[in-house]
Amino acid sequence: MRSTVARSKVLVLALTAVLALLVPLGQIAAQDASSQATPSGSKVRTVGTIKAISANNITLTTDAGSEVTVVIRPSTHLLRMEPGQTDLKQAKPVQLQDLQIGDRLLAAGAGSDAGKSLTATTAVVMTKADVAAKQEREREDWQKRGVGGVVKAVDAGTGTVTLATGTLGTTFIAVHVSKQTIIRRYAPDSVKFDDAKPGTLAQIKPGDQLRARGTKNADGSELAADEIVSGTFRNVAGLVLSTDPPAGTLTLTDLVTKRPVTVRINSDSQMRKLPPMMAQRIAMRLKGGAANGTAGAAAVGAPAPAPARSGETPGGGGGGGFRQGGGPPDFQQMLMRLPAVTLAELQKGEAVMIVATEGSAEAPSTAIILLSGVEPILTAAPNQASTMLSPWNLGGGNPGTGEGP
């Protein structure tokens, strides 16, 4: 389910409750399958979100996108569990009238009607209120114990990932990966956490975006990771060649390669426009920074607004989102305050900067962030402009909430 809040927090950070539910519900289903028998039909399981309830019939929108009617009988074991629990012994009996639209449900029983109906022997519910509460706890934990940035080096022998963090990307953290660390990898055509797949350390490479949460050492230079999620994203800056609003695509000439690049625009894409005065101010700062070798350093996102330094406002507050002590602007704080722009409003020849998914042979890249009104920036720092944005800039907390990551 998409929502305005979900779309504005593509990279915010706490892990999505949806994915958190799939693992325990799958484990529960395995327990149920080993202990139940269904002589009247094949044993099937389905998991999804309750769309409607009518009498003893529940319409379930499955995680695969289909709809299944789950029939609850008086003999059905209807149980409620909290997110994260995996043992049916922890479950509490509930009544059908306790269920609500939006709750998560796993049902196991006899399938019929070519998989469109299921008569449940056991149904396990996780309420939307419980899911929301867990999601908030996860978000807070990612903010408190999380780090995010660009991968600079990977040492497979020691299981260490060196991460450049902070707005300037000059702070380095050693992220230690163990056998217990949960590793996930974003899909090449999605930035949503619920589309991420189990991954390995070998898949992570320099230049990737990575978030990790775990236990930091005393000075914050090292983190023993409980979980990490990483992905490869594209940074493109160039001039619009054409737009196709009905198809949801945009083609631009890449400033670096001079070749046309086509990206998809969907409802999750964040499209913003820099006001002329703000674009000029950024260009002046970047031009000054280039002389000192620091232009474009704002490429690295951070898991949460950084603590204020001397001469700064916490979160980069004043000045329309700019850091007060000099240096590059804080895009993480600034982006979401910019006016929105639509695909139809973009004109041929207009300059844009885009952060997009990696893409694949089957599907072009999908824009995560598109920023227009950037002509002064491309003029001031053409070599660094394409790396100024980060896919983590949409949030400030967990890596893709999936609230609809």
GULUMTOR-441743 format. One record per residue (C-alpha): y, x, z; residue in one letter; residue number from 0. Coordinates in nm, 3 decimals. Layout:
! residues N
[[Y,X,Z],A,NUM]
...
***
This chain:
! residues 405
[[0.000,0.000,0.000],M,0]
[[0.332,0.144,-0.103],R,1]
[[0.652,0.087,0.086],S,2]
[[1.007,0.216,0.070],T,3]
[[0.947,0.424,0.380],V,4]
[[0.627,0.568,0.231],A,5]
[[0.797,0.663,-0.096],R,6]
[[1.078,0.839,0.092],S,7]
[[0.829,1.048,0.285],K,8]
[[0.604,1.187,0.018],V,9]
[[0.588,1.520,0.218],L,10]
[[0.656,1.402,0.581],V,11]
[[0.463,1.535,0.713],L,12]
[[0.143,1.355,1.041],A,13]
[[-0.173,1.308,0.848],L,14]
[[-0.216,0.970,0.689],T,15]
[[-0.404,0.716,0.894],A,16]
[[-0.583,0.591,0.585],V,17]
[[-0.771,0.917,0.536],L,18]
[[-0.820,0.953,0.910],A,19]
[[-1.003,0.624,0.903],L,20]
[[-1.235,0.702,0.616],L,21]
[[-1.422,0.977,0.795],V,22]
[[-1.505,0.791,1.116],P,23]
[[-1.581,0.469,0.933],L,24]
[[-1.815,0.654,0.702],G,25]
[[-1.992,0.804,1.001],Q,26]
[[-2.016,0.464,1.162],I,27]
[[-2.158,0.322,0.843],A,28]
[[-2.425,0.589,0.840],A,29]
[[-2.523,0.496,1.194],Q,30]
[[-2.538,0.131,1.096],D,31]
[[-2.747,0.196,0.787],A,32]
[[-3.007,0.383,0.988],S,33]
[[-3.042,0.107,1.245],S,34]
[[-3.017,-0.211,1.038],Q,35]
[[-3.234,-0.365,0.769],A,36]
[[-3.144,-0.637,0.522],T,37]
[[-3.453,-0.803,0.375],P,38]
[[-3.251,-1.058,0.178],S,39]
[[-3.063,-0.804,-0.033],G,40]
[[-2.977,-0.442,-0.088],S,41]
[[-2.793,-0.270,0.193],K,42]
[[-2.434,-0.196,0.092],V,43]
[[-2.117,-0.082,0.266],R,44]
[[-1.754,-0.125,0.177],T,45]
[[-1.431,-0.014,0.340],V,46]
[[-1.075,-0.123,0.277],G,47]
[[-0.780,-0.328,0.394],T,48]
[[-0.791,-0.698,0.476],I,49]
[[-0.596,-0.893,0.215],K,50]
[[-0.675,-1.251,0.322],A,51]
[[-0.882,-1.447,0.573],I,52]
[[-1.012,-1.796,0.500],S,53]
[[-1.255,-1.958,0.744],A,54]
[[-1.534,-1.699,0.776],N,55]
[[-1.454,-1.522,0.448],N,56]
[[-1.250,-1.202,0.440],I,57]
[[-1.099,-1.075,0.116],T,58]
[[-1.104,-0.697,0.132],L,59]
[[-0.909,-0.469,-0.098],T,60]
[[-1.134,-0.167,-0.113],T,61]
[[-1.014,0.191,-0.123],D,62]
[[-1.136,0.201,-0.483],A,63]
[[-0.892,-0.077,-0.572],G,64]
[[-1.139,-0.363,-0.620],S,65]
[[-1.171,-0.681,-0.415],E,66]
[[-1.479,-0.781,-0.217],V,67]
[[-1.544,-1.100,-0.022],T,68]
[[-1.694,-1.018,0.317],V,69]
[[-1.877,-1.311,0.476],V,70]
[[-1.881,-1.306,0.857],I,71]
[[-2.174,-1.497,1.009],R,72]
[[-2.221,-1.592,1.376],P,73]
[[-2.488,-1.321,1.387],S,74]
[[-2.252,-1.052,1.251],T,75]
[[-2.179,-0.771,1.494],H,76]
[[-1.798,-0.771,1.477],L,77]
[[-1.654,-0.468,1.655],L,78]
[[-1.318,-0.302,1.709],R,79]
[[-1.272,0.073,1.727],M,80]
[[-0.968,0.291,1.760],E,81]
[[-0.887,0.547,1.488],P,82]
[[-1.069,0.870,1.555],G,83]
[[-1.368,0.716,1.732],Q,84]
[[-1.703,0.769,1.559],T,85]
[[-1.964,0.627,1.796],D,86]
[[-2.050,0.257,1.789],L,87]
[[-2.110,0.279,2.163],K,88]
[[-1.733,0.311,2.200],Q,89]
[[-1.669,-0.011,2.008],A,90]
[[-1.568,-0.339,2.170],K,91]
[[-1.675,-0.684,2.046],P,92]
[[-1.400,-0.897,1.892],V,93]
[[-1.379,-1.243,1.741],Q,94]
[[-1.304,-1.330,1.381],L,95]
[[-0.974,-1.490,1.488],Q,96]
[[-0.866,-1.153,1.628],D,97]
[[-0.855,-1.001,1.278],L,98]
[[-0.529,-0.986,1.085],Q,99]
[[-0.413,-0.915,0.733],I,100]
[[-0.349,-0.543,0.702],G,101]
[[-0.629,-0.439,0.939],D,102]
[[-0.877,-0.180,0.816],R,103]
[[-1.237,-0.296,0.792],L,104]
[[-1.574,-0.143,0.721],L,105]
[[-1.851,-0.392,0.653],A,106]
[[-2.222,-0.328,0.605],A,107]
[[-2.476,-0.586,0.498],G,108]
[[-2.642,-0.757,0.204],A,109]
[[-2.458,-0.740,-0.125],G,110]
[[-2.457,-1.012,-0.389],S,111]
[[-2.268,-1.137,-0.695],D,112]
[[-2.275,-0.797,-0.864],A,113]
[[-2.107,-0.630,-0.569],G,114]
[[-1.825,-0.883,-0.540],K,115]
[[-1.959,-1.031,-0.216],S,116]
[[-2.116,-0.894,0.099],L,117]
[[-2.273,-1.082,0.389],T,118]
[[-2.203,-0.856,0.684],A,119]
[[-2.456,-0.764,0.948],T,120]
[[-2.200,-0.531,1.107],T,121]
[[-1.823,-0.518,1.057],A,122]
[[-1.599,-0.263,1.225],V,123]
[[-1.224,-0.320,1.236],V,124]
[[-0.938,-0.084,1.309],M,125]
[[-0.623,-0.285,1.360],T,126]
[[-0.303,-0.206,1.177],K,127]
[[-0.130,-0.169,1.516],A,128]
[[-0.384,0.096,1.622],D,129]
[[-0.346,0.268,1.286],V,130]
[[0.033,0.272,1.318],A,131]
[[0.014,0.413,1.669],A,132]
[[-0.222,0.691,1.561],K,133]
[[-0.007,0.766,1.260],Q,134]
[[0.297,0.808,1.484],E,135]
[[0.104,1.039,1.717],R,136]
[[-0.012,1.244,1.420],E,137]
[[0.342,1.265,1.283],R,138]
[[0.476,1.387,1.614],E,139]
[[0.198,1.643,1.642],D,140]
[[0.269,1.780,1.293],W,141]
[[0.634,1.814,1.386],Q,142]
[[0.560,1.985,1.718],K,143]
[[0.274,2.210,1.611],R,144]
[[0.322,2.233,1.236],G,145]
[[0.462,2.492,0.998],V,146]
[[0.523,2.469,0.625],G,147]
[[0.634,2.692,0.344],G,148]
[[0.530,2.901,0.046],V,149]
[[0.214,3.113,0.048],V,150]
[[0.298,3.481,0.007],K,151]
[[-0.044,3.635,0.055],A,152]
[[-0.405,3.540,0.130],V,153]
[[-0.650,3.773,0.304],D,154]
[[-0.994,3.617,0.264],A,155]
[[-1.155,3.892,0.469],G,156]
[[-0.961,3.810,0.784],T,157]
[[-0.900,3.444,0.701],G,158]
[[-0.523,3.491,0.714],T,159]
[[-0.259,3.320,0.503],V,160]
[[0.091,3.469,0.513],T,161]
[[0.347,3.191,0.490],L,162]
[[0.720,3.224,0.414],A,163]
[[0.902,2.953,0.607],T,164]
[[1.250,2.829,0.683],G,165]
[[1.539,2.746,0.455],T,166]
[[1.586,3.108,0.347],L,167]
[[1.218,3.185,0.318],G,168]
[[1.262,3.511,0.507],T,169]
[[1.059,3.417,0.815],T,170]
[[0.689,3.493,0.787],F,171]
[[0.404,3.338,0.982],I,172]
[[0.040,3.447,0.979],A,173]
[[-0.178,3.135,0.959],V,174]
[[-0.531,3.209,1.079],H,175]
[[-0.814,3.001,0.934],V,176]
[[-1.148,2.968,1.112],S,177]
[[-1.474,2.786,1.041],K,178]
[[-1.339,2.495,1.244],Q,179]
[[-1.019,2.462,1.040],T,180]
[[-1.002,2.149,0.825],I,181]
[[-0.885,2.253,0.479],I,182]
[[-0.761,2.004,0.221],R,183]
[[-0.625,2.052,-0.128],R,184]
[[-0.389,1.821,-0.312],Y,185]
[[-0.519,1.672,-0.636],A,186]
[[-0.357,1.820,-0.951],P,187]
[[-0.196,1.485,-1.037],D,188]
[[-0.096,1.360,-0.691],S,189]
[[0.102,1.463,-0.384],V,190]
[[-0.050,1.190,-0.167],K,191]
[[-0.259,1.310,0.121],F,192]
[[-0.515,1.034,0.070],D,193]
[[-0.581,1.182,-0.276],D,194]
[[-0.637,1.529,-0.131],A,195]
[[-0.990,1.666,-0.135],K,196]
[[-1.175,1.899,0.099],P,197]
[[-1.082,2.251,0.000],G,198]
[[-1.157,2.615,0.070],T,199]
[[-0.955,2.923,0.158],L,200]
[[-1.046,3.067,-0.181],A,201]
[[-0.845,2.794,-0.356],Q,202]
[[-0.520,2.895,-0.186],I,203]
[[-0.309,3.145,-0.377],K,204]
[[0.038,3.299,-0.359],P,205]
[[0.308,3.057,-0.469],G,206]
[[0.127,2.752,-0.333],D,207]
[[0.297,2.515,-0.093],Q,208]
[[0.109,2.491,0.237],L,209]
[[0.139,2.309,0.566],R,210]
[[-0.061,2.387,0.874],A,211]
[[-0.077,2.262,1.228],R,212]
[[-0.234,2.433,1.521],G,213]
[[-0.155,2.662,1.814],T,214]
[[0.122,2.918,1.783],K,215]
[[0.142,3.244,1.972],N,216]
[[0.428,3.319,2.211],A,217]
[[0.680,3.441,1.953],D,218]
[[0.576,3.195,1.679],G,219]
[[0.469,3.467,1.436],S,220]
[[0.107,3.351,1.425],E,221]
[[-0.069,3.014,1.418],L,222]
[[-0.437,2.937,1.473],A,223]
[[-0.479,2.646,1.233],A,224]
[[-0.661,2.325,1.318],D,225]
[[-0.577,2.176,0.978],E,226]
[[-0.409,2.289,0.660],I,227]
[[-0.321,2.116,0.335],V,228]
[[-0.206,2.305,0.027],S,229]
[[-0.128,2.252,-0.337],G,230]
[[0.017,2.404,-0.651],T,231]
[[0.341,2.248,-0.768],F,232]
[[0.564,2.308,-1.067],R,233]
[[0.936,2.383,-1.053],N,234]
[[1.115,2.302,-1.379],V,235]
[[1.483,2.310,-1.470],A,236]
[[1.621,2.218,-1.808],G,237]
[[1.793,1.970,-2.037],L,238]
[[1.672,1.618,-2.105],V,239]
[[1.531,1.575,-2.456],L,240]
[[1.427,1.211,-2.429],S,241]
[[1.326,0.939,-2.186],T,242]
[[1.079,0.655,-2.222],D,243]
[[1.138,0.409,-1.934],P,244]
[[0.860,0.165,-2.038],P,245]
[[0.607,0.448,-2.042],A,246]
[[0.763,0.614,-1.737],G,247]
[[0.797,0.959,-1.896],T,248]
[[1.071,1.216,-1.941],L,249]
[[1.074,1.515,-2.176],T,250]
[[1.300,1.813,-2.114],L,251]
[[1.348,2.162,-2.252],T,252]
[[1.239,2.412,-1.987],D,253]
[[1.526,2.651,-1.910],L,254]
[[1.286,2.943,-1.869],V,255]
[[1.023,2.894,-2.140],T,256]
[[1.253,2.711,-2.386],K,257]
[[0.961,2.476,-2.453],R,258]
[[0.947,2.098,-2.413],P,259]
[[0.785,1.968,-2.094],V,260]
[[0.684,1.607,-2.035],T,261]
[[0.657,1.467,-1.683],V,262]
[[0.562,1.125,-1.557],R,263]
[[0.796,0.922,-1.338],I,264]
[[0.640,0.668,-1.104],N,265]
[[0.742,0.463,-0.803],S,266]
[[0.679,0.759,-0.572],D,267]
[[0.909,0.991,-0.765],S,268]
[[1.233,1.063,-0.581],Q,269]
[[1.519,1.058,-0.833],M,270]
[[1.862,1.163,-0.702],R,271]
[[2.199,1.262,-0.847],K,272]
[[2.433,1.525,-0.713],L,273]
[[2.799,1.417,-0.700],P,274]
[[3.016,1.655,-0.909],P,275]
[[3.205,1.799,-0.612],M,276]
[[2.884,1.870,-0.423],M,277]
[[2.727,2.033,-0.728],A,278]
[[3.031,2.260,-0.762],Q,279]
[[3.014,2.361,-0.397],R,280]
[[2.645,2.446,-0.426],I,281]
[[2.711,2.645,-0.743],A,282]
[[2.983,2.847,-0.571],M,283]
[[2.752,2.929,-0.282],R,284]
[[2.465,3.023,-0.511],L,285]
[[2.692,3.236,-0.729],K,286]
[[2.814,3.418,-0.421],G,287]
[[2.459,3.451,-0.294],G,288]
[[2.343,3.598,-0.624],A,289]
[[2.579,3.889,-0.572],A,290]
[[2.407,3.953,-0.239],N,291]
[[2.056,3.900,-0.373],G,292]
[[1.998,3.574,-0.189],T,293]
[[2.047,3.304,-0.452],A,294]
[[1.774,3.049,-0.480],G,295]
[[1.639,3.123,-0.134],A,296]
[[1.650,2.756,-0.044],A,297]
[[1.322,2.706,-0.224],A,298]
[[1.116,2.694,0.091],V,299]
[[1.085,2.370,0.282],G,300]
[[1.036,2.345,0.658],A,301]
[[0.818,2.111,0.863],P,302]
[[1.114,1.982,1.060],A,303]
[[1.489,2.046,1.081],P,304]
[[1.533,2.398,1.213],A,305]
[[1.695,2.462,1.552],P,306]
[[2.066,2.524,1.518],A,307]
[[2.177,2.884,1.491],R,308]
[[2.515,3.017,1.591],S,309]
[[2.790,2.845,1.391],G,310]
[[2.557,2.574,1.256],E,311]
[[2.508,2.207,1.316],T,312]
[[2.150,2.103,1.410],P,313]
[[1.969,1.981,1.100],G,314]
[[2.241,2.111,0.873],G,315]
[[2.446,1.807,0.962],G,316]
[[2.809,1.862,0.867],G,317]
[[2.953,1.925,0.525],G,318]
[[2.729,1.682,0.340],G,319]
[[2.413,1.860,0.443],G,320]
[[2.529,2.218,0.403],F,321]
[[2.460,2.492,0.653],R,322]
[[2.777,2.571,0.840],Q,323]
[[2.721,2.942,0.887],G,324]
[[2.717,3.029,0.516],G,325]
[[2.415,3.089,0.295],G,326]
[[2.234,2.842,0.069],P,327]
[[2.256,2.466,0.127],P,328]
[[1.987,2.289,0.324],D,329]
[[1.828,2.067,0.060],F,330]
[[1.581,1.923,0.306],Q,331]
[[1.859,1.751,0.496],Q,332]
[[2.070,1.672,0.193],M,333]
[[1.839,1.516,-0.064],L,334]
[[1.775,1.182,0.098],M,335]
[[2.147,1.116,0.138],R,336]
[[2.218,1.149,-0.232],L,337]
[[2.264,0.845,-0.459],P,338]
[[1.958,0.732,-0.652],A,339]
[[1.934,0.752,-1.032],V,340]
[[1.695,0.574,-1.267],T,341]
[[1.509,0.706,-1.569],L,342]
[[1.710,0.477,-1.796],A,343]
[[2.036,0.632,-1.671],E,344]
[[1.945,0.987,-1.773],L,345]
[[2.109,1.094,-2.098],Q,346]
[[1.997,1.336,-2.367],K,347]
[[2.131,1.682,-2.290],G,348]
[[2.174,1.612,-1.919],E,349]
[[2.061,1.892,-1.689],A,350]
[[1.790,1.819,-1.431],V,351]
[[1.579,2.009,-1.181],M,352]
[[1.230,1.882,-1.108],I,353]
[[0.949,1.952,-0.864],V,354]
[[0.626,1.811,-1.006],A,355]
[[0.253,1.806,-0.945],T,356]
[[0.042,2.068,-1.116],E,357]
[[-0.095,1.825,-1.372],G,358]
[[-0.415,1.858,-1.571],S,359]
[[-0.546,1.843,-1.925],A,360]
[[-0.602,1.470,-1.882],E,361]
[[-0.265,1.385,-1.727],A,362]
[[0.083,1.538,-1.739],P,363]
[[0.264,1.646,-1.427],S,364]
[[0.415,1.375,-1.208],T,365]
[[0.766,1.427,-1.077],A,366]
[[0.793,1.444,-0.699],I,367]
[[1.166,1.520,-0.693],I,368]
[[1.410,1.490,-0.982],L,369]
[[1.768,1.600,-0.926],L,370]
[[2.036,1.535,-1.188],S,371]
[[2.403,1.631,-1.196],G,372]
[[2.303,1.996,-1.168],V,373]
[[2.488,2.150,-1.465],E,374]
[[2.710,2.371,-1.243],P,375]
[[2.405,2.497,-1.056],I,376]
[[2.216,2.593,-1.371],L,377]
[[2.524,2.776,-1.493],T,378]
[[2.575,2.962,-1.166],A,379]
[[2.214,3.063,-1.104],A,380]
[[1.997,2.993,-1.411],P,381]
[[1.716,3.225,-1.303],N,382]
[[1.682,3.080,-0.955],Q,383]
[[1.759,2.712,-1.013],A,384]
[[1.405,2.607,-1.095],S,385]
[[1.281,2.723,-0.753],T,386]
[[1.556,2.574,-0.538],M,387]
[[1.362,2.260,-0.454],L,388]
[[1.039,2.225,-0.262],S,389]
[[0.789,1.936,-0.261],P,390]
[[0.816,1.936,0.115],W,391]
[[1.187,1.854,0.099],N,392]
[[1.126,1.480,0.089],L,393]
[[1.017,1.474,0.446],G,394]
[[1.047,1.688,0.750],G,395]
[[0.727,1.598,0.928],G,396]
[[0.372,1.557,0.802],N,397]
[[0.245,1.665,0.460],P,398]
[[0.247,1.337,0.277],G,399]
[[0.209,1.033,0.494],T,400]
[[0.021,0.829,0.240],G,401]
[[0.160,0.521,0.405],E,402]
[[0.116,0.314,0.103],G,403]
[[-0.024,1.037,0.170],P,404]
***
